[in-house]
């Protein structure tokens, strides 16, 4: 196969990976009421079905990204794909909440293996001046899966069973793995040298601190409303989380061969992009989980109609992703990012006013605006980050970026869950998240400035 054709087949396969990851974010939210009823879950346990995936992804993705630079990417990706298929099977067959949550943890770990590898492979296959377009196509495919998730989840749940939402990922991930083997080129692996730091022994104490710290903080926020914010358990987990995260930072900054190269955060473009992605993930969760929940719990809509509403919000990305990728290559990242964030934050604030009116049709307008502007954040930021990071650290950079991004989603779910539990106000939730999104604008302007015209 000619190399030019091969890289486009690779892009197609790796775009399917992004689609699979976002599908597992969106397809479950609409099904939560049915899962809760059949398995007899509490409200907190139901939210753990979503957050178990996010949190395990968060804890594992930076570590998995670092390991992705150590082994054959083809074998490493295939192992992650096999784990994802097995975990999906376990979730589909789960007879109780504990089994389902464990399966979601395993899905998150598997996703953490395959997604950073997919970003690294695309970056390896495409020249810098074409990466914006490549990531644009990838985001389009991801948008198709993302838009399909709520609708497919609602249809399967209402007409068959919520268990079917986990069956659909198995043939997808196995098909992607097979395609990667068929089109593989040795050039897609990292070219290692004897003097490379990648050859030094790996250390695992730092990541262990990271896992304990993130678990402690997220659990304290998730369980705070039911345990009590001043209960010994809540306060103890907060202290444990902060202490172990401090140990993690100290370990990684002083170790001669850290598993996670925190020094990458000294790159302004990369650090700014990391923060933007964290906020981006937070507000995505606010829409996917709590907009669907608002339509069902407050407006009394069916799972199918709720899925249609959220799918309509995501549908515009199919038309805007490629356009945004090309505009980013032509005009620079800051140009598209600032306009995208402005539309994104304003749409969430408008959604808050629609929620006050309790109007289903009125809520669709800001949701569609929100979805249309989504690629204007993801594409330019990812492009600047990958161009700013050394080539031999692309997979690790993707892992660190995704750790903090998914941490934003995990904390976002925990905080939004606590806010709804304490206030019961969906308008307040959407308004707060919208204002937080607008705070990204000055950060984006500063972090993108140095690469404007080159990235």
Secondary structure, 3 states (H helix, E strand, C coil): CCHHHHHHHHHHHHHHHHHHHHHHHHCCHHHHHHHHHHHCCCHHHHHHHHHHHHHHHHHHHHHHHHHHCCCCHHHHHHHHHHHHHHHHHHHHHCCCHHHHHHHHHHHHHHHHHHHHHHHHHHHHHCCHHHHHHHHHHHHHHHHHHHHHHHHHHHHHHHHCCCCHHHHHHHHHHHHHHHHHHHHCCHHHCCCCCCCCHHHCCCCCHHHHHHHHHHHHHHHHHHHHHHHCCCCHHHHHHHHHHHHHHHHHHHHHHHCCCCCCCHHHHHCHHHHHHHHHHHHHHHHHHHHHHHHHHHHHHCCCCCHHHHHHHHHHHHHCHHHHHHHHHHHHHHHCHHHHHHHHHHHHHHHHHHHHHHHHHCCHHHHHHHHHHHHHHCHHHHHHHHHHHHHHCCHHHHHHHHHHHHHHHHHHHHHHHHHHHHHHHHHCCHHHHHHHHHHHHHCHHHHHHHHHHCCCCCC
